[in-house]
């Protein structure tokens, strides 16, 4: 997409004309609803900049529906209970609205409903889909691909991956994710630099790539720590506070001498902190704790406040929408504004957002 | 459509009321010219039989999409922050899934997006719509009616109502609501029966029918209490804890001798309880407090646990979906299972679910 770099963008036209991108879009595509003086200003800006809408974007803008589906392959109850989805949806909604596209959220009760979702997608009701499919064995991505709808995935899809989990199994699949493995490395490296060597890890559900990648990051660092490969230091959990409590008890029973915990998300860390307190351990003096997410107020309000790996969840949602509207172009340097030094592209079709360690009191 | 046959007909209503079909028709459609005792007889027959007229809804029989839109005319952020919508959606999702219908949730950022929502609805992507439109001046219901999509509303629509808020302005509009006015009456009557006479009311936003109806219920009871009409006892608020705090301070400044508070919802009551505690008042000894909703864990976890008016929110969602799928059939006795002694039909196209006073420690 080198052409995209040098070509004047929709944004540039909007800026020059002093109107929204949606307005430029409407004028360029001959849609109604833009007052004449405004339309004229847009046309002059188009001429002045020599703007030509790129094909992919154009086909999306001249589409019939101005609607994008969001599919979350989780039960409806989880969608509303988990602030992660609310934040992603916020980013998606803002971006789609800015392009006058309707967000069409398709909810399900469970996997039995996935065939119906795929039918709806194939039925010509939307121009594309943003899909959150978390589990390795989920049939939905295959159904959606068969439906032939342009799709951007939220999170690196695990399906179709090689035995080693390599994403190369899905060439051409576009997705947005945070740097789960790199973030985990930063967290564990921080604990090791604090002088901790018996660092435990409470994982997420390992049929989700985010959890598997964070475990890989933990192992990357612990491989260089004497005794760091002890399998008793790792317990699989489920991203919930109750799961974190249970896992922490298990870890203390196995290795009462542990001096640090990397929890795969903040909710899990919350449960771990509770059990550590119960067991009379001081945090961080006896056991240092790091989480992952930095989502909402959770991490600030733990006791003590939680050191954690921050991912930009709302921005990930925004970027997914942007990529779909631009016809699957990658983030960096294509004028979507999604690029910049912070974004790097995966070797496959992924756009990976960086993470940041947020230091608070727990480690 | 054998079910449709078993649905109560206009004829059945006419027979039961002992009037002509033309008379039933006139009453049902809000036309003038029917004397009140006769109109009342018709309304009672309508309620008893569970008759709901809705021409448009019948076209659902031949639906093409097996998909139903849910439109919440509130910003996306509020949809995810307010457990009320999550609960309604849970009921809707279960019911639609049971009928293999896809739930298509259309999210918006604000009113500017409502025209786009209406376009999507008119575009033939869904068989019907379940619409939550909370504000009196919302243009969305009008847009949706123009789109010609069968619709069931969540909550009594305020638009098109008479100056007195009478729902008769919307003949044929099908909606599901709880008995806001009756529930409020029960709450205030309970306080009066406890011996309280200086009962304050913190209202919700009065451009929403639920809030206006609860205020009416409060006034119904307070009209019979000496001094109960003091306008200083009523403060308008916004259904939030912060709003409840602010309103409570205002009430204490105006009437430091108040001995009870009816809060228009539990979140407001939460704020009121905080301020009462700060001010050194004991609940319920000095000031008794009753809320409204009994949604999730809020009311159980206040200090002291909150006496409140329970509405069956998830059931309301389920019933909305059921009514739409059945082509606007009403609850009672039509085999949807929505009926039973608990459900009564409004004199207009509404199905009103009863409320229950849940007694805890605060009153």
Interface residues (C-beta under 8 A of the other chain):
Chain A: X65 X66 X67 X76 X77 X80 X81 X86 X89 X90 X93 X94 X97 X100 X102 X103 X104 X105 X106 X107 X108 X109 X113 X116 X117 X119 X120 X123 X125
Chain B: X65 X66 X67 X76 X77 X80 X81 X86 X89 X90 X93 X94 X97 X100 X102 X103 X104 X105 X106 X107 X108 X109 X113 X116 X117 X119 X120 X123 X125
